[in-house]
Amino acid sequence: MTGPSLAQVRELHGRRWEIMDFYGGWIAYRRQPWSSTAARFGVANVVGADDLEDLARQLDEQTQAESRRKNRYPPPLPDHP
């Protein structure tokens, strides 16, 4: 069984992450970083892996961490006159 291709990982995560090969492995960094206080929910601004399969798994985990953070501290509702 083969892992995901770079095109597949970019299709799933490329809107939020810049994904690139890095000295025989892979890194991804957020296009718009989160504050350091989000780290307590497991949110990271940079992730790295030896292969694309592991990187894709970590990016999926980041999506889950973002959801945990957003559920705990949702954005404020807009003011209505």
C-alpha positions in Angstrom: 0.0 0.0 0.0 1.4 3.4 -0.9 1.0 6.6 1.0 -0.6 9.8 -0.2 1.0 11.8 -3.0 2.2 15.4 -2.6 -0.7 16.5 -4.7 -3.2 14.8 -2.5 -1.7 16.3 0.7 -1.7 19.7 -0.9 -5.3 19.3 -2.0 -6.4 18.5 1.5 -4.3 20.9 3.5 -2.7 23.4 1.0 -5.0 26.2 1.7 -3.8 26.5 5.3 -0.3 25.0 5.1 2.7 25.5 2.9 4.1 22.0 2.3 7.6 21.3 1.1 10.4 18.7 1.0 13.2 19.4 3.5 16.5 17.5 3.5 14.9 14.1 2.7 11.8 14.7 4.8 8.8 17.0 4.7 7.7 20.1 6.6 4.6 22.2 6.6 4.1 25.6 8.1 0.9 27.6 8.5 0.2 30.3 6.0 -1.4 32.3 8.9 0.1 31.3 12.2 -1.9 30.8 15.4 -0.9 32.5 18.6 1.3 30.7 21.0 -1.6 30.4 23.5 -3.3 27.9 21.1 -0.4 25.4 21.8 -2.2 24.1 24.9 -4.8 22.7 22.5 -2.1 21.0 20.4 -2.1 23.6 17.7 1.3 24.0 16.1 2.5 26.4 13.4 5.2 24.1 12.0 5.2 20.3 11.7 7.7 17.9 10.2 7.9 14.3 9.2 10.1 11.7 7.5 7.4 10.8 4.9 4.2 12.3 3.4 2.0 9.7 5.1 3.2 10.9 8.5 2.9 14.5 7.5 -0.6 14.0 6.3 -1.5 12.3 9.6 0.0 15.2 11.6 -1.9 17.8 9.5 -5.2 15.9 10.1 -4.3 16.0 13.8 -3.8 19.8 13.5 -7.3 20.1 12.0 -8.7 18.3 15.0 -6.6 20.5 17.4 -8.0 23.7 15.7 -11.5 22.4 16.2 -10.9 21.8 19.9 -9.5 25.3 20.3 -12.4 26.8 18.3 -15.0 24.9 20.3 -13.5 26.1 23.6 -13.1 29.7 22.5 -15.5 30.4 19.6 -15.2 33.8 17.9 -17.4 36.5 19.3 -20.8 37.1 17.7 -21.1 40.4 15.7 -22.9 43.2 17.4 -26.3 43.9 16.0 -28.0 47.3 16.4 
